[in-house]
Amino acid sequence: LGGCEEGVARRDPSPVIRVDSLYYVWYSRSTEGPSGYYADIWYAASPDGAVWTEQSKAVGKGGEGAWDDNGVFTPTKLVAEGRYYIFYSAVPKPFSQEEPPTPTAIGIAVSDSPHGPWSKFGDNPVLETGGAGEWDSGRVDDSCLIARGGKYWLYYKGRQLGLSPGETKMGLSIAQNPTGP
C-alpha cells in the first residue's frame, strides 16, 4: 500500500483471493492507535499481488449500542455459493482489557461482489463467548473458515475469563451453511 501512513494502523490481513483479473485482501484499519479493538475493516486490490491500492471501508463499526460499536477487526474471507463472506471479530462499548475484559464475538458480512456493498448478517453475532467457567468465556475471535465435506468449518481462538493470552485455545464450529447455525 505504499508504506506507512502517519496515524493509520493496518493489520490482520485476510487470505488473499483472486477474482477475474484482480487480487483482494481485507484488513483491520484504525486511526485510533495500533490496536484492532478500535478498527474498521478495509480492503485493497492489486493487479499483480505486489502493488496494492487501498479501496475503501468494507465493514464498519455498528451503530451506538450495537454488539460491534467499538471495533470490527481480524477479517477472514470465504467465497461460497456464489457469494463473498467476511467473518470478523468485534467488541462493543464500553471497551476494556482490564479484568473482566469486554467480551469479543464473531460476526459475518455478506456481499455479491468483492467490492461490496457488504451487509451484516441478520443473526450477528454468529458466535459469542461461552458461559461462566467455559473454556471460551472471555474471548472468541480470530476466525478461519474452510469448506470441507459439504460443510463449513469455523476455527476460532477462545480464552476463559481470567486466563492470560498464553492460555488461549482453539475451537471449531461446523455448519451446513456459511452463516450457520
N, C-alpha and C positions, 0 to 999 in steps of 0.2 A: 504493500500500500504506500510505498514511497518513504518509509522510515517513520520515525517517531513524530508525534504531533503534540506540542505542549498542551498539557491539561486534558489529554484524552488517553484513556487506557483501553486497549483492545486485547482480549484474552479468550481462552476457552474455545478454540476453533472447532467447528463440527467436521465430520468427514467431508471431503471434497467430492462433489458429484459433477458429471458432465451431462449437459442437456444440449442437444444439437451441436452447435459449434462453440459453446462456452462452458467453462468450469465455474462452479459456485461454491462458496463457503459462507457459513453463518457463524457469528461470534458474539461474545459479550462486549458491549461498548459502554464505557462510563466516563462522565466528565466530573464525577464526584469522588475521585481517588481510584486507586488500583483495584479495589475490591469489586467482585461481581455482584455483591449484595445490593448495589445501587444502579445496576446496569439495565440497558435495553438490549434487544438482540438486533443486530445489523447484519448486512450481507455485502459481499464483494463478488465481482465477476472478473474472469480472465479468459482471453482467447487462447493462451498457451500454458496456463498453470504457473507461470513465473512472474508476470507483471499483472498486478491486481488493481482494479478500480473499485473504490467503495461506492456502493449504490445508494442505499437509504436504510432507514429503520424498517425491520420486518415485523417484529413483535415488541410492543411497548408495555410498560407497566400498566396494571389495571387501574381503574378509577378509585377514588377515595373510598376506603373501607373494603376494597376487594382483597382476596387472598394473595394477590400478587402486586399490591400497590407500592411496595418499596423497591422491588427489583426483579427482573427476569434475566436468567443467565444460564450458562453451560448448555447451549443448544446441541442437540444431535439431530440427525436427519434420517428420514425414512421415505422412500419412494415406493408406493404400493397402490394397487388397484386404480392406477391412473391419476393418483393424487400425490401431493407433497405434504409431509408431516414434519413439523418441528416439535420435538419433545424438549422441554426446558424445565429448569429448576426455578423456584420463586419463593419470595418471602413477603409477608405483609408488614405494615407499620403497626405499632412502633417496633423497629428492628433493634435487636440487641444480641451480642455474642456472649454477654455475661450470663452466668447460671441463674435461672434456667434460660437458655438461649431461645430466640424466636424460632419456632419450627419451620423447616422448609417443606415444600411439596413439589410434585411434578405435574406439569400441565402439558397440553397439546394445542398447537395451532395448525390449521389445515388450509391448503391453497390448491388451486388447479394449475398453478404456474410457479416456477421458482422465483419469479418476480413479485408474487403476491397478486392481489391483496390476501393477507392472512387473517383468518377468522379463528378466534379462540374457541376451542371445543366446548359445547354447552355444558358438559358434565365435569368441567375442570374444578378443582384439580382431580386428576385421574388416579393419583397415588399420594396418600397422606401418611404422616408418621403413625407408627403403631401405638397401642395403648400403653399405659403406665407399666414399666418393667419389661416391655418388649425390647428386643434387640435393636429395633429401629424407632424407638420412641422419641428421639431428639432430632434426627435428621433423616431425610430421604432425598437424594439428589444425584447429579452426575449420571444421567441415564445413558444407556447404549442399547440400540434396537437391532435385532436381526429377524429375518423371516426364515423359518425352519420347519419343514414338515407340514406346511399349510397353516402354521400358526405364527404368532408374533411373540417373540421373546424379549421382554424388557428387563435388562440387567440394571441394577442401580446400587449406589452406595447407601448404607444405613448406619446409624450410630445411636446407641442408647443414651438417654438423658444422663448427664453427669459423667460420662466417659470422655476420654481425650480423643482427638483425631487419630491417634495411633491405634485406637481400638475400633476403627471403622470396619464394617463387614460388607460383604456383597449379598444382594438379594436378587431374586428372579421372580417375575410375574409373567405368566403365559396366557395369551388370549387368542380367540378365534378371529378377532378383528383388530385393526391397528389402534382403534380407540377403546378397546376393551369391551365388556368388563373382563 
